[in-house]
Amino acid sequence: MTPDTVVIMGPALSPPVMAAAETRGIRTVTMRPYERPDIARDLVEAEQPTAIIVRMGRLTRDIMAASGKLLVIVKHGVGVDTIDVDAATKRGIPVLIAPGANTRSVAEHALALMLSLARGVPELDRRMRSGHWDKATTTGIELFGKTLGVVGLGAIGRTLLSLAVPLGMKAVAYDPFVVGAGTNFPGLADLVLVPSLEALLREADIVSLHCPLTAGNRGMIGEAQFACMKPDALLINTARGELVDPEALVRALSSGRIGGAGLDTFFPEPPAPDSPLWRFPNVVATPHIGAYTREAKERVGQIALGHVLDAIDGRPLNAEATVNKETLKTPPA
C-alpha cells in the first residue's frame, strides 16, 4: 500500500512529531523556507500529497491545484494570511490551524522585546563586544507603572497582559470585537477597554499588537497613528508585519516621534539587508521567531499532525480549528 505523503512548506517539524509521523507510516517531504511558488508547485505536482502543512511560505491556488489527492491544509500556527483560503474553499479543502499551541511563547517574546528596549540590552551588548563600557552614559526605564496598551484581546494578548500586570504595569486594551471587561478576563479585573485604537495610542507607554491580519487592518499603524502616540512610547509587533506601514515607522523613528520599536514581524519578510530600520539603535529585531520555542514547536507540530491524521483516517475534523467550516462534511454542532 502506498503511504500517504505530507508536504511541509518549510523545514521539518519537531523531531518527536516527525518520529510520530514515521511510526504512523506517513511519508513527509520538506521544502526550503519561503520557496518560490513555481518550485513549490512543481514539488507538489511530483509528490501528490494528501496534506500540506504550511510553515514558511505562501500556499497559492496553483500549488493546491497541483495535487489531485489533497484532502487537507494545515497551518503550523494560527495566521492563515499566507494561505489562499478562498481557493481552498472552492476546492472543498478544509484549512485548519493550531490554536493556543504557541500562545505562551509569543506572549513571552513580546515581553522580552519590551524588556530589551526598556534597558537597551541588544545595543549595550553590541557595544561591549566592541570594547565600550557605557555605564556612565546609559539610562534605561522601568516597566513598573507604565501603561501597556494591547491591540487585540485574543489568547496571546490576554496572556501578555497576565504577564505584565504582576510587574506593576497598567493595562489598557482595544479590540473592536470585545465589549465589557472585568469578569470577562480572569486575573485582569483592572483591565480598561478603550473605545478606539487612537484612544489606546494616546494613553499607552508601550503598544503591543496582537491581532490577526485582515483586509481591513493592513497598515493600521501609520502616519496618523504614530502622531497619536507619546513621544517616548515603544511599539511592539509580534503579530504581522503588514499591520504597520513600514515607511511611516521609519519616519517616526527618524523624527523621534516614538521611543523605539521591538519587531518580530516585518513587511516584507525577510527585510532587506540595507533596510533603513538597521540605522536605529532603539530598534530591537528578531526574525519572526516569537512562536519558536522548543515547547511551542512540539505542541504546534502535534496538533498539525493530529489534523492530518484525522483527515487521512476519515475522522471528523476539529470544527473549532477549521477556518473554512463550510468545507466540513459534518457540519459543526
One Martini backbone bead per residue (centre of mass of N, CA, C, O) as a GRO file, in nm:
protein
  333
    1MET     BB    1   0.095   0.037   0.024
    2THR     BB    2   0.070   0.363  -0.027
    3PRO     BB    3   0.182   0.624   0.124
    4ASP     BB    4   0.121   0.904   0.270
    5THR     BB    5   0.168   1.245   0.175
    6VAL     BB    6   0.357   1.517   0.327
    7VAL     BB    7   0.382   1.858   0.285
    8ILE     BB    8   0.637   2.087   0.391
    9MET     BB    9   0.644   2.432   0.425
   10GLY     BB   10   0.951   2.376   0.511
   11PRO     BB   11   1.071   2.257   0.771
   12ALA     BB   12   1.077   2.038   0.990
   13LEU     BB   13   0.951   1.913   1.242
   14SER     BB   14   0.965   1.803   1.527
   15PRO     BB   15   1.111   1.514   1.611
   16PRO     BB   16   0.866   1.373   1.754
   17VAL     BB   17   0.671   1.424   1.514
   18MET     BB   18   0.829   1.282   1.291
   19ALA     BB   19   0.830   1.008   1.435
   20ALA     BB   20   0.520   0.975   1.442
   21ALA     BB   21   0.481   0.976   1.136
   22GLU     BB   22   0.655   0.729   1.074
   23THR     BB   23   0.501   0.527   1.251
   24ARG     BB   24   0.228   0.586   1.078
   25GLY     BB   25   0.333   0.597   0.759
   26ILE     BB   26   0.438   0.880   0.690
   27ARG     BB   27   0.529   1.080   0.423
   28THR     BB   28   0.784   1.330   0.416
   29VAL     BB   29   0.811   1.666   0.264
   30THR     BB   30   1.034   1.915   0.216
   31MET     BB   31   1.116   2.269   0.208
   32ARG     BB   32   1.214   2.561   0.155
   33PRO     BB   33   1.206   2.849   0.279
   34TYR     BB   34   1.030   3.046   0.082
   35GLU     BB   35   0.952   2.923  -0.173
   36ARG     BB   36   0.902   2.924  -0.483
   37PRO     BB   37   0.603   2.878  -0.636
   38ASP     BB   38   0.701   2.702  -0.879
   39ILE     BB   39   0.858   2.495  -0.709
   40ALA     BB   40   0.629   2.412  -0.522
   41ARG     BB   41   0.443   2.310  -0.743
   42ASP     BB   42   0.629   2.090  -0.859
   43LEU     BB   43   0.649   1.926  -0.598
   44VAL     BB   44   0.347   1.868  -0.563
   45GLU     BB   45   0.311   1.729  -0.834
   46ALA     BB   46   0.519   1.497  -0.776
   47GLU     BB   47   0.394   1.400  -0.479
   48GLN     BB   48   0.093   1.401  -0.413
   49PRO     BB   49  -0.049   1.512  -0.161
   50THR     BB   50  -0.276   1.488   0.110
   51ALA     BB   51  -0.097   1.707   0.263
   52ILE     BB   52  -0.047   2.049   0.390
   53ILE     BB   53   0.214   2.216   0.566
   54VAL     BB   54   0.235   2.549   0.685
   55ARG     BB   55   0.518   2.751   0.754
   56MET     BB   56   0.725   2.875   0.502
   57GLY     BB   57   0.497   3.026   0.302
   58ARG     BB   58   0.301   3.031  -0.002
   59LEU     BB   59  -0.035   2.924  -0.062
   60THR     BB   60  -0.159   2.860  -0.364
   61ARG     BB   61  -0.376   2.763  -0.605
   62ASP     BB   62  -0.161   2.622  -0.783
   63ILE     BB   63  -0.048   2.435  -0.567
   64MET     BB   64  -0.308   2.290  -0.497
   65ALA     BB   65  -0.376   2.192  -0.795
   66ALA     BB   66  -0.122   1.987  -0.816
   67SER     BB   67  -0.311   1.809  -0.627
   68GLY     BB   68  -0.540   1.531  -0.646
   69LYS     BB   69  -0.516   1.441  -0.311
   70LEU     BB   70  -0.610   1.680  -0.153
   71LEU     BB   71  -0.759   1.714   0.183
   72VAL     BB   72  -0.551   1.906   0.354
   73ILE     BB   73  -0.485   2.212   0.543
   74VAL     BB   74  -0.205   2.320   0.753
   75LYS     BB   75  -0.124   2.535   1.006
   76HIS     BB   76   0.180   2.629   1.170
   77GLY     BB   77  -0.056   2.774   1.353
   78VAL     BB   78  -0.279   3.071   1.285
   79GLY     BB   79  -0.189   3.222   1.035
   80VAL     BB   80  -0.364   3.259   0.697
   81ASP     BB   81  -0.230   3.484   0.498
   82THR     BB   82  -0.054   3.248   0.327
   83ILE     BB   83  -0.344   3.145   0.245
   84ASP     BB   84  -0.576   3.043   0.000
   85VAL     BB   85  -0.880   3.004   0.120
   86ASP     BB   86  -1.072   3.040  -0.118
   87ALA     BB   87  -0.948   2.818  -0.294
   88ALA     BB   88  -0.995   2.590  -0.094
   89THR     BB   89  -1.301   2.615  -0.075
   90LYS     BB   90  -1.364   2.563  -0.380
   91ARG     BB   91  -1.222   2.265  -0.340
   92GLY     BB   92  -1.304   2.149  -0.046
   93ILE     BB   93  -1.064   2.243   0.153
   94PRO     BB   94  -0.953   2.225   0.453
   95VAL     BB   95  -0.854   2.475   0.703
   96LEU     BB   96  -0.612   2.448   0.959
   97ILE     BB   97  -0.527   2.508   1.298
   98ALA     BB   98  -0.315   2.589   1.609
   99PRO     BB   99  -0.460   2.666   1.875
  100GLY     BB  100  -0.261   2.779   2.160
  101ALA     BB  101   0.033   2.653   2.123
  102ASN     BB  102   0.193   2.963   2.105
  103THR     BB  103   0.101   3.175   2.312
  104ARG     BB  104   0.323   3.191   2.530
  105SER     BB  105   0.567   3.245   2.347
  106VAL     BB  106   0.473   3.515   2.224
  107ALA     BB  107   0.427   3.669   2.486
  108GLU     BB  108   0.718   3.642   2.592
  109HIS     BB  109   0.847   3.788   2.349
  110ALA     BB  110   0.714   4.059   2.390
  111LEU     BB  111   0.841   4.101   2.669
  112ALA     BB  112   1.136   4.084   2.574
  113LEU     BB  113   1.124   4.336   2.393
  114MET     BB  114   1.049   4.535   2.611
  115LEU     BB  115   1.300   4.490   2.794
  116SER     BB  116   1.517   4.547   2.579
  117LEU     BB  117   1.430   4.842   2.531
  118ALA     BB  118   1.429   4.957   2.823
  119ARG     BB  119   1.763   4.863   2.846
  120GLY     BB  120   1.934   4.823   2.579
  121VAL     BB  121   2.063   4.538   2.534
  122PRO     BB  122   2.167   4.496   2.240
  123GLU     BB  123   2.345   4.755   2.224
  124LEU     BB  124   2.523   4.698   2.472
  125ASP     BB  125   2.632   4.431   2.374
  126ARG     BB  126   2.765   4.538   2.116
  127ARG     BB  127   2.949   4.746   2.255
  128MET     BB  128   3.109   4.552   2.439
  129ARG     BB  129   3.228   4.381   2.198
  130SER     BB  130   3.383   4.672   2.113
  131GLY     BB  131   3.498   4.797   2.406
  132HIS     BB  132   3.266   4.917   2.569
  133TRP     BB  133   3.166   5.140   2.865
  134ASP     BB  134   2.829   5.270   2.932
  135LYS     BB  135   2.759   5.348   3.233
  136ALA     BB  136   2.762   5.678   3.231
  137THR     BB  137   2.534   5.691   2.963
  138THR     BB  138   2.314   5.494   3.087
  139THR     BB  139   1.941   5.488   3.060
  140GLY     BB  140   1.667   5.343   3.162
  141ILE     BB  141   1.356   5.170   3.207
  142GLU     BB  142   1.065   5.101   3.366
  143LEU     BB  143   0.768   4.912   3.376
  144PHE     BB  144   0.678   5.027   3.619
  145GLY     BB  145   0.376   5.215   3.572
  146LYS     BB  146   0.321   5.142   3.299
  147THR     BB  147   0.139   5.150   2.991
  148LEU     BB  148  -0.029   4.882   2.845
  149GLY     BB  149  -0.114   4.840   2.499
  150VAL     BB  150  -0.355   4.622   2.363
  151VAL     BB  151  -0.402   4.484   2.036
  152GLY     BB  152  -0.588   4.240   2.102
  153LEU     BB  153  -0.797   3.979   2.280
  154GLY     BB  154  -0.661   3.730   2.259
  155ALA     BB  155  -0.464   3.494   2.385
  156ILE     BB  156  -0.200   3.660   2.365
  157GLY     BB  157  -0.288   3.930   2.485
  158ARG     BB  158  -0.381   3.812   2.760
  159THR     BB  159  -0.111   3.683   2.839
  160LEU     BB  160   0.057   3.937   2.846
  161LEU     BB  161  -0.106   4.078   3.067
  162SER     BB  162  -0.052   3.854   3.284
  163LEU     BB  163   0.261   3.928   3.284
  164ALA     BB  164   0.252   4.250   3.334
  165VAL     BB  165   0.086   4.312   3.589
  166PRO     BB  166   0.294   4.197   3.808
  167LEU     BB  167   0.498   4.446   3.725
  168GLY     BB  168   0.303   4.714   3.747
  169MET     BB  169   0.116   4.740   3.513
  170LYS     BB  170  -0.092   4.895   3.308
  171ALA     BB  171  -0.419   4.812   3.152
  172VAL     BB  172  -0.489   4.831   2.803
  173ALA     BB  173  -0.754   4.795   2.546
  174TYR     BB  174  -0.816   4.695   2.194
  175ASP     BB  175  -1.136   4.558   2.066
  176PRO     BB  176  -1.399   4.547   1.842
  177PHE     BB  177  -1.504   4.243   1.963
  178VAL     BB  178  -1.500   4.376   2.258
  179VAL     BB  179  -1.716   4.381   2.547
  180GLY     BB  180  -1.605   4.453   2.825
  181ALA     BB  181  -1.491   4.347   3.154
  182GLY     BB  182  -1.328   4.189   3.404
  183THR     BB  183  -1.492   3.894   3.419
  184ASN     BB  184  -1.393   3.825   3.122
  185PHE     BB  185  -1.090   3.846   3.271
  186PRO     BB  186  -0.910   3.659   3.441
  187GLY     BB  187  -0.687   3.860   3.634
  188LEU     BB  188  -0.822   4.144   3.476
  189ALA     BB  189  -0.997   4.360   3.645
  190ASP     BB  190  -0.821   4.637   3.554
  191LEU     BB  191  -0.907   4.638   3.278
  192VAL     BB  192  -0.907   4.870   3.003
  193LEU     BB  193  -1.142   4.965   2.770
  194VAL     BB  194  -1.117   5.115   2.466
  195PRO     BB  195  -1.290   5.269   2.187
  196SER     BB  196  -0.998   5.310   2.045
  197LEU     BB  197  -0.699   5.320   1.899
  198GLU     BB  198  -0.630   5.617   1.960
  199ALA     BB  199  -0.678   5.602   2.265
  200LEU     BB  200  -0.452   5.401   2.319
  201LEU     BB  201  -0.211   5.560   2.196
  202ARG     BB  202  -0.235   5.805   2.398
  203GLU     BB  203  -0.193   5.620   2.674
  204ALA     BB  204   0.047   5.451   2.591
  205ASP     BB  205   0.384   5.340   2.643
  206ILE     BB  206   0.299   5.052   2.530
  207VAL     BB  207   0.262   4.889   2.212
  208SER     BB  208   0.078   4.582   2.139
  209LEU     BB  209   0.043   4.348   1.881
  210HIS     BB  210  -0.264   4.102   1.859
  211CYS     BB  211  -0.361   4.074   1.551
  212PRO     BB  212  -0.495   3.984   1.278
  213LEU     BB  213  -0.476   3.973   0.941
  214THR     BB  214  -0.659   4.200   0.735
  215ALA     BB  215  -0.810   4.393   0.503
  216GLY     BB  216  -0.881   4.624   0.732
  217ASN     BB  217  -0.566   4.635   0.893
  218ARG     BB  218  -0.382   4.728   0.692
  219GLY     BB  219  -0.186   4.975   0.812
  220MET     BB  220  -0.296   5.071   1.107
  221ILE     BB  221   0.006   5.177   1.146
  222GLY     BB  222   0.060   5.513   1.091
  223GLU     BB  223   0.093   5.837   1.072
  224ALA     BB  224  -0.156   5.904   1.255
  225GLN     BB  225  -0.082   5.706   1.485
  226PHE     BB  226   0.197   5.816   1.561
  227ALA     BB  227   0.078   6.101   1.637
  228CYS     BB  228  -0.070   5.977   1.902
  229MET     BB  229   0.184   5.912   2.034
  230LYS     BB  230   0.413   5.905   2.246
  231PRO     BB  231   0.746   6.011   2.223
  232ASP     BB  232   0.835   5.740   2.423
  233ALA     BB  233   0.709   5.519   2.281
  234LEU     BB  234   0.646   5.171   2.231
  235LEU     BB  235   0.673   4.925   1.969
  236ILE     BB  236   0.504   4.607   1.934
  237ASN     BB  237   0.564   4.323   1.693
  238THR     BB  238   0.415   3.975   1.684
  239ALA     BB  239   0.230   3.945   1.437
  240ARG     BB  240   0.217   4.155   1.164
  241GLY     BB  241   0.383   4.354   0.944
  242GLU     BB  242   0.124   4.477   0.784
  243LEU     BB  243   0.017   4.658   1.028
  244VAL     BB  244   0.270   4.830   0.939
  245ASP     BB  245   0.397   5.114   0.816
  246PRO     BB  246   0.722   5.126   0.722
  247GLU     BB  247   0.763   5.427   0.647
  248ALA     BB  248   0.632   5.549   0.901
  249LEU     BB  249   0.824   5.419   1.100
  250VAL     BB  250   1.085   5.553   1.003
  251ARG     BB  251   0.988   5.842   1.049
  252ALA     BB  252   0.933   5.814   1.355
  253LEU     BB  253   1.229   5.745   1.427
  254SER     BB  254   1.379   5.986   1.292
  255SER     BB  255   1.199   6.212   1.461
  256GLY     BB  256   1.120   6.099   1.755
  257ARG     BB  257   0.812   6.014   1.787
  258ILE     BB  258   0.942   5.759   1.906
  259GLY     BB  259   1.131   5.540   2.123
  260GLY     BB  260   1.059   5.257   1.973
  261ALA     BB  261   1.120   4.908   1.847
  262GLY     BB  262   0.971   4.575   1.854
  263LEU     BB  263   1.056   4.321   1.607
  264ASP     BB  264   0.920   4.010   1.452
  265THR     BB  265   0.777   4.165   1.217
  266PHE     BB  266   0.741   4.213   0.853
  267PHE     BB  267   0.749   4.449   0.559
  268PRO     BB  268   0.895   4.245   0.429
  269GLU     BB  269   0.979   3.892   0.414
  270PRO     BB  270   1.258   3.954   0.455
  271PRO     BB  271   1.440   4.202   0.524
  272ALA     BB  272   1.659   4.405   0.415
  273PRO     BB  273   1.993   4.457   0.464
  274ASP     BB  274   1.928   4.788   0.392
  275SER     BB  275   1.745   4.867   0.600
  276PRO     BB  276   1.658   5.152   0.778
  277LEU     BB  277   1.622   5.013   1.060
  278TRP     BB  278   1.941   4.961   1.115
  279ARG     BB  279   2.003   5.264   1.219
  280PHE     BB  280   1.852   5.190   1.493
  281PRO     BB  281   1.915   5.138   1.833
  282ASN     BB  282   1.580   5.144   1.899
  283VAL     BB  283   1.591   4.858   1.751
  284VAL     BB  284   1.438   4.541   1.790
  285ALA     BB  285   1.527   4.229   1.624
  286THR     BB  286   1.344   3.946   1.489
  287PRO     BB  287   1.283   3.637   1.284
  288HIS     BB  288   0.993   3.532   1.341
  289ILE     BB  289   1.018   3.369   1.664
  290GLY     BB  290   0.795   3.377   1.885
  291ALA     BB  291   0.698   3.058   1.844
  292TYR     BB  292   1.015   2.947   1.878
  293THR     BB  293   0.988   2.699   2.079
  294ARG     BB  294   1.023   2.390   2.184
  295GLU     BB  295   0.738   2.363   2.302
  296ALA     BB  296   0.567   2.489   2.071
  297LYS     BB  297   0.662   2.315   1.831
  298GLU     BB  298   0.549   2.053   1.948
  299ARG     BB  299   0.254   2.136   1.980
  300VAL     BB  300   0.198   2.221   1.689
  301GLY     BB  301   0.283   1.955   1.552
  302GLN     BB  302   0.078   1.771   1.691
  303ILE     BB  303  -0.173   1.914   1.587
  304ALA     BB  304  -0.114   1.899   1.285
  305LEU     BB  305  -0.094   1.591   1.270
  306GLY     BB  306  -0.376   1.534   1.378
  307HIS     BB  307  -0.528   1.659   1.141
  308VAL     BB  308  -0.411   1.478   0.924
  309LEU     BB  309  -0.506   1.203   1.042
  310ASP     BB  310  -0.805   1.262   1.036
  311ALA     BB  311  -0.823   1.289   0.728
  312ILE     BB  312  -0.703   1.012   0.646
  313ASP     BB  313  -0.912   0.843   0.848
  314GLY     BB  314  -1.205   0.994   0.841
  315ARG     BB  315  -1.234   1.194   1.056
  316PRO     BB  316  -1.352   1.439   1.221
  317LEU     BB  317  -1.300   1.761   1.220
  318ASN     BB  318  -1.198   2.042   1.377
  319ALA     BB  319  -1.406   2.303   1.387
  320GLU     BB  320  -1.252   2.521   1.560
  321ALA     BB  321  -0.986   2.486   1.355
  322THR     BB  322  -1.167   2.575   1.117
  323VAL     BB  323  -1.186   2.823   0.884
  324ASN     BB  324  -1.367   2.654   0.656
  325LYS     BB  325  -1.654   2.511   0.755
  326GLU     BB  326  -1.800   2.455   0.473
  327THR     BB  327  -1.607   2.188   0.417
  328LEU     BB  328  -1.751   2.017   0.605
  329LYS     BB  329  -1.919   1.720   0.618
  330THR     BB  330  -1.969   1.786   0.922
  331PRO     BB  331  -2.142   1.989   1.080
  332PRO     BB  332  -2.128   2.194   1.323
  333ALA     BB  333  -2.287   2.218   1.639
   0.00000   0.00000   0.00000
